[in-house]
Amino acid sequence: MPEALLLVFSDPSSPGDEEAFNAWYDNVHIPEVLANVPQIVGAQRYAVAPGTAPESPGRRRYLAVYRIEADDPQAAVATLQERVADGSIGMHPALQIDPPPLSLLYVPLDGEK
């Protein structure tokens, strides 16, 4: 089964919310995603390394990489969106929504390896 990657770039809603944002993302959000979307088989979070990029509008400091194993990875992303919409996967006020997180789905260029 091919593996795809869903990259989600995000930020806390304010500098004062950073601790709550990271605790929610690590301890609540990722476990809920993994429990509610069976095609998402793993996740890892990253932060921009200090001093590697200038502060600029639109640049997100956090990245979550979700591993998807599915013949139709777009269907897995649709399931994720449905679970968020129906409340199975909750959102937290510490997550910045204006601008919203940026999500990009990547699929292998040359099939399964």
Secondary structure, DSSP 8 states (H G I E B T S, - for coil): --EEEEEEEE-BSSGGGHHHHHHHIIIIIHHHHHHH-TTEEEEEEEE--TTSS---TT--SEEEEEEEE-S-HHHHHHHHHHHHHTTSS---TTB--SS--EEEEE--SS---
